[in-house]
Amino acid sequence: MRIELVKRPQQSALFSALSPFIALGLTLIAGAIMFSLLGKNPAEALYYYFIDPLTGLWDENNRWQLHELAVKAAPLILIAVGLSVCFLSNNWNIGAEGQFTIGAIVGSILPVMYPDLQSWIVLPLMLLMGMIGGAAYASVPAYLKARFNTNEILTSLMLVYVAQLFLDWLVRGPWRNPGGMNFPETRNFHEYAILPEILPASGRAHWGFAFALIAAVAAWFMLSRTLRGFEVKVLGQSPRAGRFAGFSASKMVFFAFIVSGALAGLAGISEVSGAIGQLRPTISPGYGFAAIIVAFLGRLNPLGIVAAGLVLALSYLGGEAAQISIGVSDKVVRAFQGMILFFVLACDTLIHYRVRFVGTPAVKAAEVSQNV
C-alpha cells in the first residue's frame, strides 16, 4: 500500500482563501497540546505568545513594543519577498540565512577594517555592499544548478553553515575588537555606519522596515505588472511552456537567486547596522529559515508577506515573553514556528491535492490469485 497525491480538477476558492487561517487555528491546537505535554498551562502560554505583545502596542507608555515588532519584522519581510520570487519561479532557495550572514559580513567591511573612514557615503556603500555580498553568495547554488543541474536545496542549505562558521572565525580572529576585553565581537560601528531610527524619540525601529515595505511593493509591481514577472510565473508553473515562449530557464535561475540573495544581504547589513551595531558570532535567531514560513503564510504574494511577517514577528516577541514568564526554552519557540510552516504547507497541499491509497503490484497480484 502506498500513498499518492492526485491533483484536484477544481480547487475550492473559499478554502484557498481560508487556508492560512485554518493553518493558524491548527497551530494553536497543536501548540496547546505541546504546552500541556511540557507541563505548562496552554491558555497562559498562548496568551503570552499572541495576546500579551499586542496589549502594549497601543499603550502610550509601551510604544517600544511597536518598534520591536518593526525591528523583528523587517528582516523577515525582506528575505521572504526575495524567496517568493525564487519559489514562484520553481527555484528552491533554502539558504537565505547564509546570504543574510554574508551580506552582513561584506557590508561591515568599511566600519570594521576602515574605521577612520567617516563620511555620509559610508552607510549607502555598506547597504550596497551587503546586497552585492548576498547576491554573490546566492549565485553559487544558482550556477551549480544552471551548469550541473545540482539540487539547489542541498547546496544553498549547506552554504548556510559555511557562512556561519566564517562569521564565527572572523569575530574570534582577524576582526575581533582589540579593545573588546577578548570577547568574540568586532569594534562598534561609528555613527556614520549606523542605520538611523525612523522615530528616535519613541523607539529603535530603523529604516530597515521601510526598506522591507519598499521591496514588497516593488516585487508586487514586478510580479503583477511586468513581463519579467510573467516570465517568473510561467517558468515556475510550466517550464516547457516557458521554453516555447522563448524564456530561458537558466537565466531565470540566476535572476531569482540574485534577487533573493540581494534582499537577504540587505536584511543582514540592515540588522547589523541598525539593531546590533557590530558583528557577533550570532546575528540572527534564524530569520532566513523563518522567512520561508513568512513567504508561504503570505501565499507568495509580496503584499501578503508584509502581513505574514508582522504575524511571525509577533510570535518572536511572544516567544521572548513566554521564555521569561512561563520558563520555556527557545527550542520550544522554534518548534512552535515550525508547526506554523507544517500546517500552512499541509493545508495548501490538501486543498490542491487529494490523498489516494494505492495497493502495490504484489498486493494486487495476490488479490487476483485469490479471486481466481
C-alpha positions as CSV (number, residue, x, y, z in Angstrom):
1,M,0.0,0.0,0.0
2,R,1.3,3.4,-1.0
3,I,0.0,7.0,-0.8
4,E,-0.3,9.2,-3.8
5,L,-1.3,12.8,-4.1
6,V,-3.7,13.4,-7.0
7,K,-4.3,16.9,-8.2
8,R,-7.9,18.0,-7.8
9,P,-9.6,19.1,-11.0
10,Q,-11.1,22.1,-9.2
11,Q,-9.9,23.8,-6.1
12,S,-12.2,25.4,-3.6
13,A,-11.8,29.2,-3.8
14,L,-13.3,29.5,-0.3
15,F,-10.8,27.0,1.3
16,S,-7.9,28.5,-0.6
17,A,-8.7,31.9,0.9
18,L,-9.2,30.4,4.4
19,S,-6.1,28.2,4.3
20,P,-3.8,30.5,6.3
21,F,-6.4,30.9,9.0
22,I,-7.1,27.2,9.2
23,A,-3.4,26.6,9.5
24,L,-3.1,29.1,12.3
25,G,-6.0,27.5,14.1
26,L,-4.5,24.1,13.8
27,T,-1.2,25.5,15.0
28,L,-2.9,26.9,18.1
29,I,-4.4,23.4,18.8
30,A,-1.1,21.6,18.3
31,G,0.7,24.3,20.4
32,A,-1.8,23.9,23.2
33,I,-1.1,20.1,23.2
34,M,2.6,20.7,23.1
35,F,2.5,23.1,26.1
36,S,0.3,20.6,28.0
37,L,2.9,17.9,27.5
38,L,5.5,20.3,28.8
39,G,3.5,20.8,31.9
40,K,2.6,24.4,31.1
41,N,-0.9,26.0,31.1
42,P,-1.9,26.1,27.4
43,A,-4.1,29.1,27.8
44,E,-1.4,31.0,29.6
45,A,1.3,30.1,27.1
46,L,-0.8,31.1,24.1
47,Y,-1.8,34.3,25.9
48,Y,1.9,35.3,26.3
49,Y,2.6,34.3,22.7
50,F,-0.2,36.2,20.9
51,I,-2.1,38.5,23.3
52,D,0.5,39.9,25.7
53,P,2.7,41.5,23.0
54,L,-0.4,43.2,21.5
55,T,-1.6,44.7,24.8
56,G,1.3,47.1,24.8
57,L,1.2,48.2,21.1
58,W,-1.4,50.9,21.7
59,D,-0.3,51.9,25.2
60,E,1.5,55.3,25.1
61,N,3.8,54.0,27.8
62,N,4.8,50.8,25.9
63,R,5.2,52.0,22.4
64,W,8.6,50.4,22.4
65,Q,6.8,47.1,21.6
66,L,5.6,48.5,18.3
67,H,9.1,49.4,17.5
68,E,10.4,46.0,18.5
69,L,7.7,44.4,16.2
70,A,9.0,46.5,13.3
71,V,12.7,45.5,14.1
72,K,11.7,41.8,14.1
73,A,9.5,42.1,11.0
74,A,12.0,44.0,8.8
75,P,14.4,41.1,8.0
76,L,11.6,38.6,7.8
77,I,9.7,40.6,5.2
78,L,12.9,41.5,3.2
79,I,14.0,37.9,3.0
80,A,10.6,36.5,2.4
81,V,9.9,38.9,-0.5
82,G,13.1,37.6,-2.2
83,L,12.2,34.0,-1.5
84,S,8.8,34.5,-3.1
85,V,10.4,35.3,-6.4
86,C,12.5,32.2,-6.1
87,F,9.7,29.9,-5.1
88,L,7.3,31.3,-7.8
89,S,10.0,30.5,-10.4
90,N,10.4,27.0,-9.0
91,N,13.8,27.6,-7.6
92,W,14.1,26.5,-4.0
93,N,16.5,28.7,-2.2
94,I,16.7,27.4,1.4
95,G,20.0,29.2,2.1
96,A,18.7,32.7,2.8
97,E,20.2,32.5,6.3
98,G,23.7,32.2,4.8
99,Q,23.1,35.0,2.3
100,F,21.8,37.1,5.2
101,T,25.1,36.4,7.1
102,I,27.4,37.1,4.1
103,G,25.5,40.3,3.4
104,A,26.2,41.4,6.9
105,I,29.9,40.5,6.7
106,V,30.5,42.2,3.3
107,G,28.6,45.2,4.3
108,S,30.6,45.5,7.5
109,I,34.0,45.7,5.8
110,L,34.1,49.5,5.8
111,P,33.3,50.2,9.5
112,V,35.4,47.3,10.7
113,M,38.5,47.5,8.5
114,Y,38.5,51.2,7.8
115,P,37.1,52.8,11.0
116,D,38.7,56.1,10.2
117,L,36.7,56.5,7.0
118,Q,33.8,58.5,8.4
119,S,31.5,60.2,5.9
120,W,27.9,60.2,4.9
121,I,28.8,58.0,1.9
122,V,29.8,55.1,4.3
123,L,26.2,53.9,5.0
124,P,25.0,53.8,1.4
125,L,28.1,51.9,0.4
126,M,27.6,49.4,3.3
127,L,24.0,48.8,2.1
128,L,25.1,48.3,-1.5
129,M,28.0,46.0,-0.5
130,G,25.6,44.0,1.7
131,M,23.3,43.4,-1.3
132,I,26.2,42.5,-3.6
133,G,27.6,40.1,-1.0
134,G,24.2,38.4,-0.6
135,A,23.6,38.2,-4.3
136,A,27.1,36.8,-5.0
137,Y,26.7,34.1,-2.3
138,A,23.3,33.2,-3.8
139,S,24.8,32.9,-7.2
140,V,26.9,29.9,-6.1
141,P,23.9,27.5,-5.9
142,A,22.4,29.2,-8.9
143,Y,25.5,28.5,-11.0
144,L,25.6,24.9,-9.8
145,K,22.0,24.3,-10.7
146,A,22.2,26.0,-14.1
147,R,25.5,24.4,-15.1
148,F,25.4,21.0,-13.5
149,N,21.7,20.6,-12.6
150,T,22.7,20.3,-8.9
151,N,19.9,20.2,-6.3
152,E,19.7,23.8,-5.1
153,I,18.0,22.8,-1.9
154,L,21.1,20.9,-0.7
155,T,23.7,23.4,-2.0
156,S,22.0,26.5,-0.6
157,L,21.4,24.9,2.7
158,M,25.0,23.6,3.1
159,L,26.3,27.1,2.3
160,V,24.4,28.4,5.4
161,Y,26.8,26.6,7.7
162,V,29.8,27.8,5.7
163,A,28.7,31.4,6.2
164,Q,28.0,31.0,9.9
165,L,31.4,29.4,10.6
166,F,33.1,32.0,8.5
167,L,31.4,34.7,10.6
168,D,32.4,32.9,13.8
169,W,36.1,32.8,12.6
170,L,36.1,36.4,11.7
171,V,34.8,37.8,15.0
172,R,37.1,35.5,17.0
173,G,40.1,36.1,14.8
174,P,41.1,38.9,12.4
175,W,38.1,41.2,13.1
176,R,38.0,40.8,16.8
177,N,37.8,44.1,18.6
178,P,41.3,44.9,20.1
179,G,39.7,46.8,22.9
180,G,36.8,44.4,23.5
181,M,38.2,42.5,26.5
182,N,38.7,39.4,24.3
183,F,35.0,39.0,23.6
184,P,34.2,37.5,20.2
185,E,32.9,40.6,18.5
186,T,34.0,43.4,16.2
187,R,34.5,47.0,17.1
188,N,31.3,49.1,17.5
189,F,30.2,50.8,14.3
190,H,30.8,54.6,14.3
191,E,27.9,57.0,13.8
192,Y,28.2,57.2,10.1
193,A,27.8,53.4,9.8
194,I,24.6,53.2,11.9
195,L,21.3,52.9,10.1
196,P,19.1,55.7,11.6
197,E,16.0,55.1,13.6
198,I,12.7,56.2,12.0
199,L,11.4,57.9,15.1
200,P,14.3,58.2,17.5
201,A,12.2,59.8,20.3
202,S,9.9,56.8,20.7
203,G,11.8,53.7,19.9
204,R,14.6,51.9,18.0
205,A,12.8,50.9,14.8
206,H,15.2,51.7,12.0
207,W,14.9,52.3,8.2
208,G,15.3,48.6,7.5
209,F,11.5,48.3,8.0
210,A,11.0,51.0,5.4
211,F,13.3,49.1,3.0
212,A,11.1,46.0,3.6
213,L,7.9,47.8,2.6
214,I,9.5,49.3,-0.5
215,A,10.9,45.9,-1.5
216,A,7.4,44.3,-1.1
217,V,5.7,47.0,-3.2
218,A,8.4,46.8,-5.9
219,A,8.3,43.0,-6.0
220,W,4.5,43.1,-6.2
221,F,4.6,45.5,-9.1
222,M,7.3,43.4,-10.9
223,L,5.4,40.2,-10.5
224,S,2.0,41.5,-11.4
225,R,2.7,44.3,-13.9
226,T,5.8,43.5,-15.9
227,L,7.0,40.9,-18.5
228,R,9.7,39.7,-16.1
229,G,7.0,38.9,-13.5
230,F,5.1,37.0,-16.2
231,E,8.2,35.1,-17.1
232,V,8.8,34.2,-13.4
233,K,5.3,32.7,-13.1
234,V,5.3,30.9,-16.5
235,L,8.7,29.2,-15.9
236,G,7.6,28.3,-12.4
237,Q,4.3,26.7,-13.4
238,S,5.3,25.2,-16.7
239,P,9.0,25.2,-17.8
240,R,8.0,23.6,-21.1
241,A,5.6,26.4,-21.9
242,G,8.3,28.9,-20.9
243,R,10.7,27.4,-23.4
244,F,8.1,27.7,-26.2
245,A,7.6,31.3,-25.2
246,G,11.4,31.9,-25.6
247,F,12.2,32.3,-21.9
248,S,15.5,31.0,-20.6
249,A,15.2,28.7,-17.6
250,S,18.9,29.1,-16.7
251,K,18.8,32.9,-16.8
252,M,15.7,32.7,-14.6
253,V,17.7,30.6,-12.1
254,F,20.3,33.3,-11.8
255,F,17.7,36.1,-11.7
256,A,15.7,34.5,-8.9
257,F,18.7,33.7,-6.8
258,I,20.3,37.0,-7.2
259,V,17.2,39.0,-6.3
260,S,16.6,36.7,-3.3
261,G,20.3,36.9,-2.2
262,A,20.4,40.7,-2.6
263,L,17.4,41.2,-0.4
264,A,18.7,38.7,2.2
265,G,22.0,40.6,2.1
266,L,20.2,43.9,2.6
267,A,18.4,42.4,5.5
268,G,21.7,41.3,7.0
269,I,23.5,44.6,6.8
270,S,20.4,46.4,7.9
271,E,20.1,44.2,11.0
272,V,23.8,44.6,11.9
273,S,24.0,48.4,11.3
274,G,20.5,49.1,12.7
275,A,19.7,46.8,15.5
276,I,23.1,45.4,16.7
277,G,25.8,47.9,15.8
278,Q,28.6,45.4,15.4
279,L,29.3,41.8,14.2
280,R,28.9,39.0,16.7
281,P,29.1,35.2,16.4
282,T,25.3,35.1,16.2
283,I,23.5,37.9,14.4
284,S,20.2,36.1,13.6
285,P,17.8,34.0,15.6
286,G,17.0,32.1,12.3
287,Y,15.4,34.9,10.2
288,G,16.5,33.1,7.0
289,F,14.6,29.9,7.8
290,A,11.6,31.7,9.5
291,A,11.2,33.8,6.3
292,I,10.3,30.5,4.5
293,I,7.3,30.3,6.8
294,V,6.5,34.0,6.1
295,A,6.7,33.5,2.3
296,F,4.2,30.6,2.4
297,L,2.0,32.2,5.0
298,G,1.7,35.2,2.7
299,R,0.9,32.9,-0.2
300,L,4.0,34.0,-2.1
301,N,2.3,37.4,-2.6
302,P,4.7,40.3,-1.6
303,L,1.9,42.3,-0.1
304,G,0.6,39.3,1.8
305,I,4.1,38.7,3.0
306,V,4.1,42.1,4.8
307,A,1.1,40.9,7.0
308,A,2.6,37.5,7.5
309,G,5.9,39.0,8.5
310,L,4.2,41.0,11.2
311,V,2.4,37.9,12.4
312,L,5.6,35.9,12.7
313,A,7.4,38.9,14.3
314,L,4.7,38.9,16.9
315,S,5.5,35.2,17.6
316,Y,9.1,36.2,18.2
317,L,8.0,38.8,20.7
318,G,5.6,36.4,22.2
319,G,8.2,33.7,22.4
320,E,10.5,36.0,24.3
321,A,7.7,36.9,26.7
322,A,6.9,33.2,27.1
323,Q,10.5,32.3,27.9
324,I,10.5,35.0,30.7
325,S,7.0,34.4,32.0
326,I,6.5,30.7,31.9
327,G,10.0,29.4,31.6
328,V,10.0,27.7,28.2
329,S,13.2,27.4,26.1
330,D,14.0,28.9,22.8
331,K,13.7,25.4,21.3
332,V,10.0,25.4,22.1
333,V,9.7,28.8,20.3
334,R,11.3,27.4,17.2
335,A,9.2,24.2,17.4
336,F,6.1,26.4,17.5
337,Q,7.2,28.3,14.4
338,G,7.9,25.0,12.7
339,M,4.3,24.0,13.4
340,I,3.1,27.1,11.5
341,L,5.1,26.1,8.4
342,F,3.9,22.5,8.6
343,F,0.2,23.3,8.8
344,V,0.4,26.1,6.2
345,L,2.0,23.6,3.7
346,A,-0.3,20.8,4.7
347,C,-3.4,22.9,4.3
348,D,-2.3,24.2,0.9
349,T,-1.4,20.7,-0.2
350,L,-4.7,19.1,0.8
351,I,-6.6,22.0,-0.9
352,H,-4.9,21.4,-4.2
353,Y,-4.5,17.6,-4.0
354,R,-6.4,14.7,-2.6
355,V,-4.8,11.7,-0.9
356,R,-5.2,8.3,-2.6
357,F,-4.2,5.0,-1.2
358,V,-2.9,2.7,-3.9
359,G,-2.1,-1.0,-3.5
360,T,1.4,-2.3,-4.6
361,P,1.6,-4.6,-7.6
362,A,2.4,-7.5,-5.3
363,V,-0.7,-6.9,-3.2
364,K,-2.8,-6.6,-6.4
365,A,-1.4,-9.9,-7.8
366,A,-2.2,-11.7,-4.5
367,E,-5.7,-10.4,-4.7
368,V,-6.1,-11.5,-8.3
369,S,-4.8,-15.0,-7.5
370,Q,-7.2,-15.3,-4.5
371,N,-10.1,-14.4,-6.8
372,V,-9.1,-17.0,-9.4
